């Protein structure tokens, strides 16, 4: 499926630039939270095929019903996990890549706590053109599953657990790709 990105791919000024340092997806979560690492992922309209969060709908255990999937992709910053580990006093590598249930782990964009709904992540090709565009739908609230790392991890990841995104432009994302934040 090809999406019409005529309006979404218009040149906009990036406010931050970083790197994709991990790509993760899996049909089931390990330890209730982690996803398997891969060198790349095919990003489609409803997420990454083979990922637990792929699909047009999702089941909400808190609401006990099926909802439209407005959160097929999650982006987390390694700066956020390192900061939380430091605040708790545990080694910064306690949370492995894919360990927050993210699809993409970034470095260089800060903790993502200031990224707002409507902002975009643009993953760039070698010529600097967007090859994948994600629209931020909101912050991913931290859940009690994060306590697998430490009992205070949920509290320390508040407002920086990562961002839930929808897909505006499909494509392939690879470890090492450049990623930018474009404000709405």
N, C-alpha and C positions, 0 to 999 in steps of 0.2 A: 504494500500500500504506500503510495506517495502522497504526502500532505502538501497542500497549497501553502507555501511559506512566503508568498509575494509580500504580504504586509509585515510579517514577523522578522524577515531577514534584512530589513532596511538598515543601512549603516547607522549605528548608534555609537556613542562614546563609551568605551569600557571604563569602569571605575576602579577595577582591580584585575590583576592577571596572576594566575598561578598555574599549577601543574596537576594533572591526574596522576596520583602515585599508586593507586590500586583500583581495580575493577572487580566487583564481587557480585555474584548472584548464585542462587541455588534453589531447587524445588522445595527443600525443607530447611528450616533453621537449625543450626547446631547449637547446643546449650541454650536453646530458646531464643537466641539472638543473632549468632554469627552466620555469615554467608561465605561460600567458597570463593577463592580467588581465581581469576582468569586473566589472560593477557589482553583480552579485548571483549567487547560486547556489541551485539547488534541491537540498537535502540529503535524500537518501533512505537507506534502510536500508543499502545497499551503497556509499554515498558520493555523489558528484556525477556524474550522467549526463554523458558526454562527457569524463570525466577518465580519464587513464591508469590510475589506481588504483581505478576503479569496478568492482565485481563481487563475486560471492559467493566466488570463489576468486582466488588470485594465484599467479604462478609465482615461485618463489624461485631465483634464479640461483646463490646460494651452496649451496643444498641440492639443486639440480637436480631439483626436483619441484614439483607444484602443491599449494598449501596453502589452508586456509580463510582468507578475507580478514578478519583481525582488526585491520586498519590502513587503512581506506579514507579517512580524513580525517587531515590533518596540520595542526597549529597551531604557528606560530612567532611569537616575540616580536621586534619590531624592536629592543628593548633588547639582545637577545643579538647580533644582527648588528652593531649599532653598537659594542658593547663589543669584539667580536672584531676589527673593523676598526681600532679605536683601539689595541688591544694589538699588532697587527701593524704599525701605523703607515701605514695607507692611508686614503683618504677614507671617511667613514662612509656615503656613498651608493654605494660600490662594489658592494654587493649590492642589486640592485633588488627592489622588491616582487615576490613570486613566485619570487625568485631562489634560494631554498633548497628549491624544490619543494613549498612549502607550499600548502595550500588557503586558509588564513586567516592573515593577518598581523595581530598585535595590538599595541596600544600601551597602556601603563598597568598591565600585569600583572606587570612585572618580566621577568627573563630566562627564566622558567618552569622553571628548574633544580630548584626545590623541589616541583614538582607531582608527585604520586605516582600509581601505578596505582590505579584505583578512584575517583579524584577526578573531578569533572565540570566541563565548560565549559557554561554556560547562556547562550545568546544570547537577549536579552530583546526583547519587543515594546515599543511606546510606553507601555504601561501597566505595564511592569516584570514581566510574566509571561514564563516561558520559551517561546520559539517554536521553538527547536532545543536539544536536549540531547545532548552528546557525553560519552562515558565514556573516560577516559584509560586506555590499555592499556600505555603505557610510553614511555620516551624513544626518540627516533629516533636511532640511532647515526650519527654523521657519516661520510660516505664520501669516497673520494678524488675524486669528481666536484666537490667544493667547491673543489678546487685550481685551478679555472678562474678564481677570484678572486685567490688567492695561495697559494703552496706551504704556508703555515702555517695556512690557514683550517680545515682538518679538525681539527687539534690544538686550535685556539682555539674551536671550536664544541662540543667535548666536553661532554656533559651539558647542553647548551642548544641543540641542533640543532632542537628542537621535540618535540612530543608526538604520538604515534600514537593515534588515537581510533576508537571505534566509535560508531554512531548509536543513541541511545536514543529520541529524538523527532525526527521528520522535520519539515522546514519550509524556509522561504526565509531565507537570510542575505544581508544587504546591507552594502556599505561604509557605515560610520558607525554600525552597530548597536552597542549596549552588550553586552559579554561579561563574565561573572563566573566566578570559580573557586569551586566548592563542594567542600570537603574531604569525603572519604568518611567 
